């Protein structure tokens, strides 16, 4: 190989390597992982529409293929969800609602990657607490990104909307996620025999009204 040809080959190889590196960084920035979206490893303070404060913490369990999501008021556990983790999906396989522990069969997908506006998925299964089993079905849709301001800084939040039924409960929920921060707002309305029960929870520092 002539010196000039060898030099050209080295330059081309270097450019290709640089391009692949830039692409990988760009792809990583454009397609955040579920760890970034969920805000794994962080503990954050929220406030409800009734003025109460509560803490959300999401921790990886020892296996690294599951995680624990807990809502607390002081030292009191309000609810807990156990999640199964894979490269492109997060599934909820059990939860504690403050009174009973429930198991979902099969596990319910609550997040799928890549997150793209308009993407949809569904779940059909059973929810059991060992004493009774209830039929369940949920439908999910990814909404458009929307700008939000948190503690004076601008971010883009992704909306995920879920609706369905578990037993005689009709459920509608809207969640907003910011990569790196995790969940920043959750709106949930539960109807039992026509009687609605709603709860809105917002990250402290989240400014303004978020459209839903």
C-alpha positions in Angstrom: 0.0 0.0 0.0 1.3 3.4 -1.0 1.9 5.9 1.9 -0.7 8.3 0.4 -3.3 5.5 0.2 -2.5 4.3 3.7 -3.0 7.9 5.0 -6.3 8.2 3.2 -7.4 4.9 4.7 -6.5 6.0 8.2 -8.3 9.3 7.8 -11.4 7.6 6.4 -11.4 5.1 9.3 -11.0 7.8 11.8 -13.9 9.8 10.3 -16.1 6.7 10.3 -15.3 6.0 14.0 -16.0 9.6 14.9 -19.3 9.5 13.0 -20.3 6.3 14.8 -19.4 7.8 18.2 -21.4 11.0 17.4 -24.4 8.9 16.2 -24.3 6.8 19.4 -24.3 9.9 21.6 -27.0 11.5 19.5 -29.2 8.3 19.6 -28.7 8.1 23.3 -29.8 11.7 23.7 -32.8 11.1 21.5 -33.9 7.8 22.9 -33.6 7.9 26.7 -33.5 4.7 28.6 -36.2 3.6 31.0 -33.8 4.4 33.9 -33.7 8.0 32.8 -37.5 8.2 32.1 -38.4 6.6 35.5 -35.8 8.6 37.4 -34.4 5.4 39.0 -32.3 6.0 42.1 -33.9 9.3 43.0 -36.2 10.4 45.8 -38.4 13.3 45.0 -41.0 15.4 46.9 -44.5 15.9 45.5 -47.6 17.8 46.6 -51.2 16.7 46.1 -54.1 18.9 45.1 -55.2 18.8 48.7 -51.9 20.3 49.9 -50.4 17.2 51.3 -46.8 16.3 50.6 -45.5 12.8 49.7 -42.2 11.3 48.6 -41.7 9.1 45.6 -38.6 6.8 45.5 -37.7 4.3 42.8 -34.9 1.8 43.5 -33.3 -1.0 41.6 -33.5 -4.3 43.4 -30.4 -6.5 43.7 -31.0 -8.6 40.6 -31.0 -5.4 38.4 -34.0 -6.8 36.4 -36.6 -5.4 38.8 -37.3 -2.2 40.7 -39.4 -1.0 43.6 -41.5 2.2 43.4 -42.8 3.6 46.7 -45.0 6.5 47.7 -44.7 7.6 51.3 -46.1 10.2 53.6 -43.3 10.7 56.2 -42.6 7.2 57.3 -46.0 5.8 56.3 -46.0 3.6 53.2 -49.0 4.7 51.0 -48.4 2.4 48.1 -45.7 0.2 46.5 -45.3 -1.2 42.9 -42.8 -3.9 41.9 -41.6 -3.6 38.3 -40.0 -6.0 35.9 -37.4 -4.4 33.7 -36.1 -5.3 30.2 -34.3 -3.4 27.5 -37.4 -2.0 25.9 -40.2 -2.5 28.4 -41.3 -1.9 32.0 -44.0 -4.2 33.5 -45.8 -3.9 36.8 -46.2 -7.4 38.3 -47.5 -6.5 41.8 -48.6 -3.6 43.9 -49.7 -2.6 47.5 -52.6 -0.2 47.7 -52.3 0.7 51.3 -54.5 -2.2 52.4 -53.8 -5.3 50.3 -51.0 -6.6 48.1 -52.1 -7.5 44.5 -50.5 -9.6 41.8 -51.1 -9.0 38.1 -51.2 -12.0 35.7 -49.6 -11.5 33.3 -47.5 -8.5 34.4 -48.9 -5.2 33.0 -46.7 -3.2 30.6 -46.7 0.5 31.8 -43.8 1.8 29.6 -42.5 0.8 26.2 -39.4 2.1 24.4 -38.9 3.9 22.2 -41.5 6.4 23.4 -43.1 7.9 20.3 -46.2 10.2 20.2 -49.2 8.1 19.1 -47.8 4.7 20.2 -50.3 2.5 21.9 -50.4 -0.8 23.7 -52.9 -2.8 25.9 -53.1 -5.3 28.7 -55.7 -7.9 29.6 -55.3 -10.1 32.7 -56.3 -10.7 36.3 -55.5 -9.0 39.5 -55.5 -11.1 42.7 -54.9 -10.5 46.4 -55.0 -14.2 47.4 -58.7 -13.9 48.5 -60.3 -12.7 45.2 -59.4 -12.4 41.5 -60.6 -9.5 39.4 -60.6 -9.2 35.6 -58.5 -6.2 34.3 -57.9 -4.4 31.1 -55.9 -1.2 30.4 -55.1 0.7 27.3 -52.1 3.1 27.0 -51.3 5.9 24.6 -48.2 8.2 24.3 -49.2 11.8 23.9 -47.3 14.7 22.5 -44.3 16.2 24.2 -45.0 19.5 26.0 -42.8 22.2 27.5 -42.7 22.4 31.3 -40.8 24.6 33.8 -39.3 23.1 36.9 -37.5 25.3 39.4 -36.9 27.9 36.7 -35.5 25.5 34.1 -37.2 24.4 30.9 -37.8 20.8 30.0 -39.7 18.7 27.6 -42.2 16.3 29.2 -43.7 13.2 27.6 -47.3 12.3 28.4 -48.6 8.8 28.9 -52.3 8.2 29.2 -53.9 5.0 30.5 -57.5 4.0 30.9 -59.4 0.8 31.6 -61.1 -1.3 34.3 -60.1 -3.5 37.2 -63.2 -5.3 38.6 -65.9 -2.7 39.0 -63.4 0.2 39.1 -63.1 2.4 36.0 -59.6 4.0 35.9 -58.2 7.0 34.0 -54.7 8.2 34.6 -52.3 10.7 33.0 -48.6 10.8 33.8 -45.9 13.2 32.7 -42.2 12.1 32.6 -39.1 14.2 32.0 -35.9 12.1 31.2 -33.5 12.4 34.0 -36.1 13.6 36.5 -38.7 10.8 36.1 -42.4 11.3 36.9 -43.3 15.0 37.5 -47.1 14.9 37.5 -49.8 12.2 37.9 -53.5 12.7 37.5 -55.8 9.8 38.4 -59.6 9.4 38.4 -61.2 6.2 39.7 -64.9 5.6 39.4 -66.7 3.1 41.5 -70.4 2.7 40.8 -70.5 6.1 39.1 -68.8 7.9 42.0 -65.5 9.5 40.9 -62.5 9.8 43.2 -59.6 11.9 41.8 -56.1 12.7 42.9 -53.6 15.1 41.4 -49.9 14.9 42.4 -47.2 17.3 41.2 -43.5 17.5 41.7 -42.6 20.4 44.0 -41.0 23.1 41.8 -43.2 22.3 38.8 -44.6 25.7 37.7 -47.8 26.7 35.9 -50.7 24.6 34.7 -49.9 21.6 32.6 -52.4 20.8 29.8 -54.1 17.4 29.9 
